[in-house]
């Protein structure tokens, strides 16, 4: 599951990670604010849900195996922050944050992580950015996150490095 303010933010900061997860067989849901054009997210293989609707729904179904969140949205929306902290509290979910600075509540648990994009992820991310009318100057070979619970996902091109802080 991915939570962000817009589809463009998801594609720009986590599009390769998202695509590689989908190609590994994961079902991916992206929650964004507002009703934006979500073609770019469909290119990456995910389905979309309106964040406001999802936060208002009390679904007791199975939770996500991984949660990626825009750090700015985490800081600005108490409901998103509560969802992330509740998810971290279960201890069984990988939580990924992207953005400039680690929130104080998760600094102790968060480690710097680099997701190395597959060649296919780079190609699909470029197409998704183009569909979102976002600049596609070049696609980096990696996306940077802060994360916890990384020992369960080493086969997806992940490396950790204290020198690669997001």
C-alpha positions in Angstrom: 0.0 0.0 0.0 1.2 3.5 -0.9 -0.1 6.8 0.6 0.7 10.1 -1.1 -0.6 13.5 -1.9 -0.7 12.8 -5.7 0.0 10.1 -8.3 3.0 12.2 -9.6 4.6 12.1 -6.1 4.2 8.3 -6.0 5.8 7.8 -9.5 8.6 10.3 -8.9 9.7 9.0 -5.5 8.5 5.3 -5.3 7.4 4.4 -8.8 10.2 1.9 -9.4 9.8 0.3 -6.0 6.1 0.0 -6.6 6.5 -1.5 -10.1 9.1 -4.0 -8.8 6.8 -5.1 -6.0 3.9 -5.6 -8.5 6.2 -7.7 -10.8 7.1 -9.8 -7.8 3.4 -10.7 -7.5 2.3 -8.2 -4.9 -1.1 -6.5 -5.1 -0.5 -2.8 -4.9 -3.0 -0.2 -3.8 -2.2 3.5 -3.9 -4.2 6.0 -1.8 -4.0 9.6 -3.0 -5.8 12.8 -2.0 -8.3 14.2 -4.4 -9.4 12.8 -7.7 -6.4 13.0 -9.9 -5.7 11.2 -13.2 -4.3 7.9 -12.2 -3.2 6.5 -15.5 0.4 6.8 -14.4 -0.3 4.5 -11.5 -2.1 1.9 -13.7 1.1 1.9 -15.9 3.0 0.7 -12.8 0.4 -2.0 -12.1 -1.4 -0.6 -9.1 -5.0 0.2 -8.3 -6.0 3.5 -6.8 -8.3 4.5 -3.9 -9.2 8.0 -2.7 -7.4 8.6 0.5 -10.3 10.4 2.2 -12.6 7.5 1.5 -10.1 4.9 2.7 -9.4 6.8 5.9 -13.2 7.1 6.6 -13.7 3.4 6.1 -13.2 1.1 9.0 -12.2 -2.1 7.2 -11.1 -4.9 9.4 -9.6 -7.0 6.6 -6.0 -8.0 6.3 -3.5 -5.2 6.6 -0.7 -4.4 4.2 2.6 -6.3 4.0 4.4 -3.1 3.1 3.4 0.6 3.5 5.2 3.4 1.6 4.3 7.0 2.6 5.1 10.5 1.4 6.9 12.0 4.4 5.3 15.4 3.9 1.8 13.9 4.0 2.9 11.9 7.1 3.8 15.2 8.8 0.7 17.2 7.7 -2.1 14.6 8.3 -2.6 13.2 11.7 -4.7 10.3 10.4 -1.9 9.2 8.1 0.6 9.6 10.9 -1.6 7.4 13.2 -2.0 4.8 10.5 1.8 4.6 10.0 2.5 4.5 13.8 -0.2 1.8 14.2 1.4 -0.2 11.4 4.9 0.2 12.9 3.4 -1.0 16.2 2.5 -4.4 14.7 6.1 -5.2 14.0 5.2 -7.3 11.0 5.0 -4.7 8.2 7.7 -3.0 6.2 7.2 0.7 6.5 8.9 3.0 3.9 9.0 6.8 4.0 10.4 9.1 1.4 11.1 12.8 1.7 13.6 15.3 3.2 13.6 14.5 6.9 12.8 11.6 9.2 9.8 12.3 11.4 10.8 12.3 15.1 8.5 9.4 16.0 10.2 6.9 13.6 13.8 8.0 13.7 14.8 5.3 16.1 13.3 2.6 13.9 14.1 4.0 10.5 17.2 3.0 8.6 18.3 4.4 5.2 17.4 2.1 2.3 18.2 2.2 -1.3 15.9 0.3 -3.7 17.8 -0.5 -6.9 15.3 -0.3 -9.8 15.1 -3.1 -12.3 15.6 -2.2 -15.9 11.9 -2.8 -16.5 11.0 -0.5 -13.5 13.1 2.3 -14.9 11.3 2.0 -18.3 7.8 1.8 -16.8 8.6 4.7 -14.4 9.6 6.8 -17.4 6.4 6.0 -19.2 4.4 6.7 -16.0 6.0 10.1 -15.6 5.3 10.9 -19.2 1.6 9.9 -18.7 1.5 12.3 -15.7 3.0 15.1 -17.8 5.9 15.2 -15.4 9.5 15.9 -16.5 11.4 12.8 -17.6 15.0 14.1 -17.8 16.5 10.9 -16.5 15.5 8.0 -14.2 17.9 7.3 -11.4 18.9 3.7 -10.9 17.8 3.8 -7.2 15.1 5.3 -5.0 15.9 6.3 -1.5 13.7 5.6 1.6 13.8 5.3 5.3 12.4 2.0 6.4 12.0 -0.6 9.1 11.6 -4.4 8.9 14.0 -4.8 6.0 15.2 -8.3 6.7 12.1 -9.8 5.0 12.8 -8.2 1.5 16.4 -8.6 0.5 15.5 -10.3 -2.9 14.0 -7.1 -4.2 17.2 -5.2 -4.8 17.4 -3.5 -1.4 20.6 -2.3 0.2 21.0 -0.3 3.4 23.6 2.4 4.0 24.0 4.9 6.8 25.6 7.3 4.3 22.5 7.3 2.0 20.1 9.3 4.2 17.0 10.6 2.4 
